[in-house]
Amino acid sequence: MRAIRAIVRGQVQGVYFRAFTRDEAGQLGVTGWVRNNPDGSVECFAQAPEDKIEVFIRFLHEGSPGSRVEEVQLREETPQLRLKGFEIRY
């Protein structure tokens, strides 16, 4: 199990980035959460087997159809096995 925290910068708020991220995570079986940050970035915590996290990271670099991803900062995290599903946090 691999866990990451990502900060995504660019035009990523107001373009359904969080909803697309939740949907992609659900299709991949990734658990965690995604939220908007006050500085205009989007932050997410995601965990899954290594191969699924790699696909999820590629998705974060691409973004939703209306977004423009300029930067993705990744940090390795400790898996949180109590998480179920993938949610949008407000």
Secondary structure as GFF3:
##gff-version 3
##sequence-region A 1 90
A	DSSP	beta_strand	2	11	.	.	.	ID=ss1
A	DSSP	alpha_helix	17	28	.	.	.	ID=ss2
A	DSSP	beta_strand	31	36	.	.	.	ID=ss3
A	DSSP	beta_strand	42	48	.	.	.	ID=ss4
A	DSSP	alpha_helix	50	62	.	.	.	ID=ss5
A	DSSP	beta_strand	68	77	.	.	.	ID=ss6
A	DSSP	beta_strand	86	89	.	.	.	ID=ss7
###
